[in-house]
């Protein structure tokens, strides 16, 4: 799932949730909700995550 890919990206790039949220232009709460699967990201949010995390093959 893409949530694990987000966590892996953060670990590989030594990014906190705050730093990644800033990079993606999300609030920290939005990022937490997506990572914890409390809600699914919209198509636009998923596109932003993929581009922001340099993941073209998700």
PDB file with SEQRES, HELIX, SHEET and CRYST1 records, atoms N, CA, C and O in Angstrom:
SEQRES   1 A   58  UNK UNK UNK UNK UNK UNK UNK UNK UNK UNK UNK UNK UNK          
SEQRES   2 A   58  UNK UNK UNK UNK UNK UNK UNK UNK UNK UNK UNK UNK UNK          
SEQRES   3 A   58  UNK UNK UNK UNK UNK UNK UNK UNK UNK UNK UNK UNK UNK          
SEQRES   4 A   58  UNK UNK UNK UNK UNK UNK UNK UNK UNK UNK UNK UNK UNK          
SEQRES   5 A   58  UNK UNK UNK UNK UNK UNK                                      
HELIX    1 AA1 UNK A    2  UNK A   13  1                                  12    
HELIX    2 AA2 UNK A   17  UNK A   24  1                                   8    
HELIX    3 AA3 UNK A   28  UNK A   35  1                                   8    
HELIX    4 AA4 UNK A   43  UNK A   52  1                                  10    
CRYST1    1.000    1.000    1.000  90.00  90.00  90.00 P 1           1          
ATOM      1  N   UNK A   1       0.834  -1.194   0.000  1.00  0.00           N  
ATOM      2  CA  UNK A   1       0.000   0.000   0.000  1.00  0.00           C  
ATOM      3  C   UNK A   1       0.875   1.253   0.000  1.00  0.00           C  
ATOM      4  O   UNK A   1       2.040   1.229   0.396  1.00  0.00           O  
ATOM      5  N   UNK A   2       0.280   2.324  -0.450  1.00  0.00           N  
ATOM      6  CA  UNK A   2       1.049   3.548  -0.581  1.00  0.00           C  
ATOM      7  C   UNK A   2       1.447   4.136   0.768  1.00  0.00           C  
ATOM      8  O   UNK A   2       2.419   4.888   0.840  1.00  0.00           O  
ATOM      9  N   UNK A   3       0.718   3.810   1.846  1.00  0.00           N  
ATOM     10  CA  UNK A   3       1.097   4.324   3.164  1.00  0.00           C  
ATOM     11  C   UNK A   3       2.487   3.826   3.553  1.00  0.00           C  
ATOM     12  O   UNK A   3       3.292   4.583   4.094  1.00  0.00           O  
ATOM     13  N   UNK A   4       2.764   2.563   3.279  1.00  0.00           N  
ATOM     14  CA  UNK A   4       4.092   2.010   3.575  1.00  0.00           C  
ATOM     15  C   UNK A   4       5.151   2.678   2.717  1.00  0.00           C  
ATOM     16  O   UNK A   4       6.269   2.912   3.178  1.00  0.00           O  
ATOM     17  N   UNK A   5       4.812   2.985   1.483  1.00  0.00           N  
ATOM     18  CA  UNK A   5       5.766   3.664   0.607  1.00  0.00           C  
ATOM     19  C   UNK A   5       6.083   5.056   1.127  1.00  0.00           C  
ATOM     20  O   UNK A   5       7.218   5.519   1.013  1.00  0.00           O  
ATOM     21  N   UNK A   6       5.084   5.730   1.700  1.00  0.00           N  
ATOM     22  CA  UNK A   6       5.323   7.051   2.289  1.00  0.00           C  
ATOM     23  C   UNK A   6       6.298   6.920   3.452  1.00  0.00           C  
ATOM     24  O   UNK A   6       7.259   7.682   3.555  1.00  0.00           O  
ATOM     25  N   UNK A   7       6.047   5.953   4.323  1.00  0.00           N  
ATOM     26  CA  UNK A   7       6.916   5.736   5.486  1.00  0.00           C  
ATOM     27  C   UNK A   7       8.329   5.368   5.034  1.00  0.00           C  
ATOM     28  O   UNK A   7       9.309   5.877   5.578  1.00  0.00           O  
ATOM     29  N   UNK A   8       8.434   4.491   4.047  1.00  0.00           N  
ATOM     30  CA  UNK A   8       9.757   4.123   3.529  1.00  0.00           C  
ATOM     31  C   UNK A   8      10.478   5.340   2.954  1.00  0.00           C  
ATOM     32  O   UNK A   8      11.676   5.519   3.176  1.00  0.00           O  
ATOM     33  N   UNK A   9       9.750   6.175   2.217  1.00  0.00           N  
ATOM     34  CA  UNK A   9      10.350   7.390   1.647  1.00  0.00           C  
ATOM     35  C   UNK A   9      10.870   8.288   2.771  1.00  0.00           C  
ATOM     36  O   UNK A   9      11.971   8.830   2.681  1.00  0.00           O  
ATOM     37  N   UNK A  10      10.072   8.440   3.825  1.00  0.00           N  
ATOM     38  CA  UNK A  10      10.509   9.270   4.949  1.00  0.00           C  
ATOM     39  C   UNK A  10      11.766   8.705   5.598  1.00  0.00           C  
ATOM     40  O   UNK A  10      12.696   9.451   5.904  1.00  0.00           O  
ATOM     41  N   UNK A  11      11.800   7.413   5.805  1.00  0.00           N  
ATOM     42  CA  UNK A  11      12.972   6.781   6.429  1.00  0.00           C  
ATOM     43  C   UNK A  11      14.206   6.937   5.549  1.00  0.00           C  
ATOM     44  O   UNK A  11      15.285   7.280   6.032  1.00  0.00           O  
ATOM     45  N   UNK A  12      14.039   6.684   4.250  1.00  0.00           N  
ATOM     46  CA  UNK A  12      15.168   6.759   3.329  1.00  0.00           C  
ATOM     47  C   UNK A  12      15.708   8.172   3.166  1.00  0.00           C  
ATOM     48  O   UNK A  12      16.877   8.364   2.831  1.00  0.00           O  
ATOM     49  N   UNK A  13      14.852   9.156   3.404  1.00  0.00           N  
ATOM     50  CA  UNK A  13      15.266  10.549   3.218  1.00  0.00           C  
ATOM     51  C   UNK A  13      15.338  11.321   4.524  1.00  0.00           C  
ATOM     52  O   UNK A  13      15.502  12.541   4.528  1.00  0.00           O  
ATOM     53  N   UNK A  14      15.213  10.596   5.641  1.00  0.00           N  
ATOM     54  CA  UNK A  14      15.318  11.189   6.972  1.00  0.00           C  
ATOM     55  C   UNK A  14      14.399  12.408   7.117  1.00  0.00           C  
ATOM     56  O   UNK A  14      14.846  13.491   7.496  1.00  0.00           O  
ATOM     57  N   UNK A  15      13.111  12.217   6.811  1.00  0.00           N  
ATOM     58  CA  UNK A  15      12.131  13.295   6.883  1.00  0.00           C  
ATOM     59  C   UNK A  15      11.124  13.028   7.992  1.00  0.00           C  
ATOM     60  O   UNK A  15      10.635  11.909   8.142  1.00  0.00           O  
ATOM     61  N   UNK A  16      10.823  14.046   8.756  1.00  0.00           N  
ATOM     62  CA  UNK A  16       9.748  13.948   9.740  1.00  0.00           C  
ATOM     63  C   UNK A  16       8.413  14.155   9.031  1.00  0.00           C  
ATOM     64  O   UNK A  16       8.374  14.568   7.872  1.00  0.00           O  
ATOM     65  N   UNK A  17       7.319  13.865   9.734  1.00  0.00           N  
ATOM     66  CA  UNK A  17       5.997  14.120   9.167  1.00  0.00           C  
ATOM     67  C   UNK A  17       5.833  15.604   8.833  1.00  0.00           C  
ATOM     68  O   UNK A  17       5.257  15.953   7.803  1.00  0.00           O  
ATOM     69  N   UNK A  18       6.331  16.454   9.690  1.00  0.00           N  
ATOM     70  CA  UNK A  18       6.225  17.894   9.461  1.00  0.00           C  
ATOM     71  C   UNK A  18       6.966  18.305   8.197  1.00  0.00           C  
ATOM     72  O   UNK A  18       6.447  19.081   7.395  1.00  0.00           O  
ATOM     73  N   UNK A  19       8.168  17.793   8.017  1.00  0.00           N  
ATOM     74  CA  UNK A  19       8.948  18.140   6.829  1.00  0.00           C  
ATOM     75  C   UNK A  19       8.278  17.631   5.552  1.00  0.00           C  
ATOM     76  O   UNK A  19       8.229  18.347   4.552  1.00  0.00           O  
ATOM     77  N   UNK A  20       7.764  16.405   5.580  1.00  0.00           N  
ATOM     78  CA  UNK A  20       7.112  15.865   4.400  1.00  0.00           C  
ATOM     79  C   UNK A  20       5.811  16.609   4.107  1.00  0.00           C  
ATOM     80  O   UNK A  20       5.516  16.911   2.951  1.00  0.00           O  
ATOM     81  N   UNK A  21       5.039  16.902   5.139  1.00  0.00           N  
ATOM     82  CA  UNK A  21       3.799  17.651   4.940  1.00  0.00           C  
ATOM     83  C   UNK A  21       4.095  19.008   4.303  1.00  0.00           C  
ATOM     84  O   UNK A  21       3.388  19.434   3.390  1.00  0.00           O  
ATOM     85  N   UNK A  22       5.127  19.680   4.778  1.00  0.00           N  
ATOM     86  CA  UNK A  22       5.516  20.976   4.200  1.00  0.00           C  
ATOM     87  C   UNK A  22       5.892  20.808   2.733  1.00  0.00           C  
ATOM     88  O   UNK A  22       5.483  21.604   1.888  1.00  0.00           O  
ATOM     89  N   UNK A  23       6.667  19.774   2.433  1.00  0.00           N  
ATOM     90  CA  UNK A  23       7.095  19.528   1.055  1.00  0.00           C  
ATOM     91  C   UNK A  23       5.897  19.269   0.136  1.00  0.00           C  
ATOM     92  O   UNK A  23       5.887  19.709  -1.014  1.00  0.00           O  
ATOM     93  N   UNK A  24       4.885  18.551   0.648  1.00  0.00           N  
ATOM     94  CA  UNK A  24       3.726  18.194  -0.155  1.00  0.00           C  
ATOM     95  C   UNK A  24       2.622  19.255  -0.125  1.00  0.00           C  
ATOM     96  O   UNK A  24       1.632  19.143  -0.847  1.00  0.00           O  
ATOM     97  N   UNK A  25       2.793  20.271   0.701  1.00  0.00           N  
ATOM     98  CA  UNK A  25       1.780  21.322   0.882  1.00  0.00           C  
ATOM     99  C   UNK A  25       0.506  20.753   1.501  1.00  0.00           C  
ATOM    100  O   UNK A  25      -0.601  21.152   1.139  1.00  0.00           O  
ATOM    101  N   UNK A  26       0.672  19.814   2.441  1.00  0.00           N  
ATOM    102  CA  UNK A  26      -0.426  19.248   3.216  1.00  0.00           C  
ATOM    103  C   UNK A  26      -0.278  19.742   4.644  1.00  0.00           C  
ATOM    104  O   UNK A  26       0.799  20.174   5.053  1.00  0.00           O  
ATOM    105  N   UNK A  27      -1.360  19.676   5.394  1.00  0.00           N  
ATOM    106  CA  UNK A  27      -1.212  19.890   6.832  1.00  0.00           C  
ATOM    107  C   UNK A  27      -0.672  18.588   7.428  1.00  0.00           C  
ATOM    108  O   UNK A  27      -0.816  17.519   6.834  1.00  0.00           O  
ATOM    109  N   UNK A  28      -0.062  18.683   8.583  1.00  0.00           N  
ATOM    110  CA  UNK A  28       0.455  17.485   9.252  1.00  0.00           C  
ATOM    111  C   UNK A  28      -0.709  16.546   9.570  1.00  0.00           C  
ATOM    112  O   UNK A  28      -0.576  15.326   9.474  1.00  0.00           O  
ATOM    113  N   UNK A  29      -1.850  17.126   9.949  1.00  0.00           N  
ATOM    114  CA  UNK A  29      -3.018  16.309  10.264  1.00  0.00           C  
ATOM    115  C   UNK A  29      -3.493  15.532   9.037  1.00  0.00           C  
ATOM    116  O   UNK A  29      -3.855  14.361   9.151  1.00  0.00           O  
ATOM    117  N   UNK A  30      -3.495  16.168   7.873  1.00  0.00           N  
ATOM    118  CA  UNK A  30      -3.886  15.470   6.643  1.00  0.00           C  
ATOM    119  C   UNK A  30      -2.945  14.299   6.368  1.00  0.00           C  
ATOM    120  O   UNK A  30      -3.388  13.197   6.047  1.00  0.00           O  
ATOM    121  N   UNK A  31      -1.651  14.549   6.496  1.00  0.00           N  
ATOM    122  CA  UNK A  31      -0.674  13.493   6.258  1.00  0.00           C  
ATOM    123  C   UNK A  31      -0.853  12.355   7.254  1.00  0.00           C  
ATOM    124  O   UNK A  31      -0.805  11.186   6.871  1.00  0.00           O  
ATOM    125  N   UNK A  32      -1.058  12.682   8.528  1.00  0.00           N  
ATOM    126  CA  UNK A  32      -1.269  11.643   9.542  1.00  0.00           C  
ATOM    127  C   UNK A  32      -2.504  10.810   9.222  1.00  0.00           C  
ATOM    128  O   UNK A  32      -2.477   9.585   9.344  1.00  0.00           O  
ATOM    129  N   UNK A  33      -3.583  11.466   8.814  1.00  0.00           N  
ATOM    130  CA  UNK A  33      -4.817  10.750   8.503  1.00  0.00           C  
ATOM    131  C   UNK A  33      -4.640   9.815   7.313  1.00  0.00           C  
ATOM    132  O   UNK A  33      -5.189   8.713   7.295  1.00  0.00           O  
ATOM    133  N   UNK A  34      -3.884  10.249   6.334  1.00  0.00           N  
ATOM    134  CA  UNK A  34      -3.622   9.406   5.167  1.00  0.00           C  
ATOM    135  C   UNK A  34      -2.726   8.232   5.549  1.00  0.00           C  
ATOM    136  O   UNK A  34      -3.000   7.091   5.176  1.00  0.00           O  
ATOM    137  N   UNK A  35      -1.653   8.511   6.293  1.00  0.00           N  
ATOM    138  CA  UNK A  35      -0.732   7.448   6.685  1.00  0.00           C  
ATOM    139  C   UNK A  35      -1.384   6.423   7.610  1.00  0.00           C  
ATOM    140  O   UNK A  35      -1.067   5.236   7.541  1.00  0.00           O  
ATOM    141  N   UNK A  36      -2.288   6.872   8.471  1.00  0.00           N  
ATOM    142  CA  UNK A  36      -2.940   5.957   9.412  1.00  0.00           C  
ATOM    143  C   UNK A  36      -4.168   5.285   8.805  1.00  0.00           C  
ATOM    144  O   UNK A  36      -4.829   4.479   9.459  1.00  0.00           O  
ATOM    145  N   UNK A  37      -4.465   5.616   7.563  1.00  0.00           N  
ATOM    146  CA  UNK A  37      -5.598   5.065   6.825  1.00  0.00           C  
ATOM    147  C   UNK A  37      -6.937   5.458   7.436  1.00  0.00           C  
ATOM    148  O   UNK A  37      -7.932   4.755   7.258  1.00  0.00           O  
ATOM    149  N   UNK A  38      -6.965   6.582   8.158  1.00  0.00           N  
ATOM    150  CA  UNK A  38      -8.234   7.094   8.657  1.00  0.00           C  
ATOM    151  C   UNK A  38      -9.077   7.615   7.504  1.00  0.00           C  
ATOM    152  O   UNK A  38     -10.305   7.663   7.581  1.00  0.00           O  
ATOM    153  N   UNK A  39      -8.392   8.005   6.433  1.00  0.00           N  
ATOM    154  CA  UNK A  39      -9.103   8.393   5.210  1.00  0.00           C  
ATOM    155  C   UNK A  39      -8.204   8.132   4.020  1.00  0.00           C  
ATOM    156  O   UNK A  39      -6.978   8.127   4.123  1.00  0.00           O  
ATOM    157  N   UNK A  40      -8.857   7.914   2.878  1.00  0.00           N  
ATOM    158  CA  UNK A  40      -8.109   7.707   1.632  1.00  0.00           C  
ATOM    159  C   UNK A  40      -7.833   9.057   1.005  1.00  0.00           C  
ATOM    160  O   UNK A  40      -8.674   9.955   1.068  1.00  0.00           O  
ATOM    161  N   UNK A  41      -6.668   9.213   0.400  1.00  0.00           N  
ATOM    162  CA  UNK A  41      -6.398  10.480  -0.278  1.00  0.00           C  
ATOM    163  C   UNK A  41      -7.237  10.589  -1.554  1.00  0.00           C  
ATOM    164  O   UNK A  41      -7.604   9.584  -2.164  1.00  0.00           O  
ATOM    165  N   UNK A  42      -7.527  11.815  -1.933  1.00  0.00           N  
ATOM    166  CA  UNK A  42      -8.202  12.031  -3.210  1.00  0.00           C  
ATOM    167  C   UNK A  42      -7.215  11.703  -4.320  1.00  0.00           C  
ATOM    168  O   UNK A  42      -6.027  11.506  -4.066  1.00  0.00           O  
ATOM    169  N   UNK A  43      -7.704  11.647  -5.535  1.00  0.00           N  
ATOM    170  CA  UNK A  43      -6.805  11.389  -6.669  1.00  0.00           C  
ATOM    171  C   UNK A  43      -5.751  12.479  -6.773  1.00  0.00           C  
ATOM    172  O   UNK A  43      -4.584  12.195  -7.040  1.00  0.00           O  
ATOM    173  N   UNK A  44      -6.159  13.723  -6.563  1.00  0.00           N  
ATOM    174  CA  UNK A  44      -5.196  14.822  -6.637  1.00  0.00           C  
ATOM    175  C   UNK A  44      -4.149  14.718  -5.531  1.00  0.00           C  
ATOM    176  O   UNK A  44      -2.963  14.940  -5.775  1.00  0.00           O  
ATOM    177  N   UNK A  45      -4.580  14.382  -4.323  1.00  0.00           N  
ATOM    178  CA  UNK A  45      -3.625  14.225  -3.221  1.00  0.00           C  
ATOM    179  C   UNK A  45      -2.664  13.082  -3.498  1.00  0.00           C  
ATOM    180  O   UNK A  45      -1.468  13.197  -3.232  1.00  0.00           O  
ATOM    181  N   UNK A  46      -3.177  11.983  -4.030  1.00  0.00           N  
ATOM    182  CA  UNK A  46      -2.316  10.843  -4.347  1.00  0.00           C  
ATOM    183  C   UNK A  46      -1.290  11.224  -5.412  1.00  0.00           C  
ATOM    184  O   UNK A  46      -0.133  10.809  -5.340  1.00  0.00           O  
ATOM    185  N   UNK A  47      -1.711  12.003  -6.388  1.00  0.00           N  
ATOM    186  CA  UNK A  47      -0.786  12.472  -7.431  1.00  0.00           C  
ATOM    187  C   UNK A  47       0.306  13.345  -6.809  1.00  0.00           C  
ATOM    188  O   UNK A  47       1.481  13.207  -7.149  1.00  0.00           O  
ATOM    189  N   UNK A  48      -0.076  14.235  -5.907  1.00  0.00           N  
ATOM    190  CA  UNK A  48       0.897  15.102  -5.238  1.00  0.00           C  
ATOM    191  C   UNK A  48       1.878  14.265  -4.428  1.00  0.00           C  
ATOM    192  O   UNK A  48       3.078  14.537  -4.433  1.00  0.00           O  
ATOM    193  N   UNK A  49       1.380  13.255  -3.738  1.00  0.00           N  
ATOM    194  CA  UNK A  49       2.248  12.378  -2.941  1.00  0.00           C  
ATOM    195  C   UNK A  49       3.234  11.652  -3.848  1.00  0.00           C  
ATOM    196  O   UNK A  49       4.430  11.601  -3.559  1.00  0.00           O  
ATOM    197  N   UNK A  50       2.732  11.093  -4.940  1.00  0.00           N  
ATOM    198  CA  UNK A  50       3.611  10.356  -5.866  1.00  0.00           C  
ATOM    199  C   UNK A  50       4.682  11.249  -6.441  1.00  0.00           C  
ATOM    200  O   UNK A  50       5.852  10.868  -6.482  1.00  0.00           O  
ATOM    201  N   UNK A  51       4.304  12.431  -6.886  1.00  0.00           N  
ATOM    202  CA  UNK A  51       5.284  13.351  -7.464  1.00  0.00           C  
ATOM    203  C   UNK A  51       6.249  13.842  -6.383  1.00  0.00           C  
ATOM    204  O   UNK A  51       7.460  13.889  -6.601  1.00  0.00           O  
ATOM    205  N   UNK A  52       5.714  14.202  -5.231  1.00  0.00           N  
ATOM    206  CA  UNK A  52       6.547  14.719  -4.148  1.00  0.00           C  
ATOM    207  C   UNK A  52       7.526  13.704  -3.602  1.00  0.00           C  
ATOM    208  O   UNK A  52       8.609  14.060  -3.136  1.00  0.00           O  
ATOM    209  N   UNK A  53       7.144  12.436  -3.659  1.00  0.00           N  
ATOM    210  CA  UNK A  53       8.018  11.370  -3.160  1.00  0.00           C  
ATOM    211  C   UNK A  53       8.798  10.701  -4.284  1.00  0.00           C  
ATOM    212  O   UNK A  53       9.417   9.657  -4.079  1.00  0.00           O  
ATOM    213  N   UNK A  54       8.768  11.289  -5.446  1.00  0.00           N  
ATOM    214  CA  UNK A  54       9.524  10.793  -6.599  1.00  0.00           C  
ATOM    215  C   UNK A  54       9.202   9.342  -6.933  1.00  0.00           C  
ATOM    216  O   UNK A  54      10.091   8.569  -7.290  1.00  0.00           O  
ATOM    217  N   UNK A  55       7.940   8.979  -6.817  1.00  0.00           N  
ATOM    218  CA  UNK A  55       7.523   7.600  -7.078  1.00  0.00           C  
ATOM    219  C   UNK A  55       6.620   7.576  -8.303  1.00  0.00           C  
ATOM    220  O   UNK A  55       5.446   7.940  -8.225  1.00  0.00           O  
ATOM    221  N   UNK A  56       7.164   7.153  -9.418  1.00  0.00           N  
ATOM    222  CA  UNK A  56       6.387   7.122 -10.649  1.00  0.00           C  
ATOM    223  C   UNK A  56       5.696   5.778 -10.847  1.00  0.00           C  
ATOM    224  O   UNK A  56       4.728   5.694 -11.603  1.00  0.00           O  
ATOM    225  N   UNK A  57       6.163   4.746 -10.200  1.00  0.00           N  
ATOM    226  CA  UNK A  57       5.663   3.405 -10.476  1.00  0.00           C  
ATOM    227  C   UNK A  57       4.739   2.860  -9.391  1.00  0.00           C  
ATOM    228  O   UNK A  57       4.598   1.644  -9.263  1.00  0.00           O  
ATOM    229  N   UNK A  58       4.116   3.721  -8.618  1.00  0.00           N  
ATOM    230  CA  UNK A  58       3.237   3.235  -7.561  1.00  0.00           C  
ATOM    231  C   UNK A  58       2.032   2.596  -8.170  1.00  0.00           C  
ATOM    232  O   UNK A  58       1.157   2.116  -7.449  1.00  0.00           O  
TER     233      UNK A  58                                                      
END                                                                             
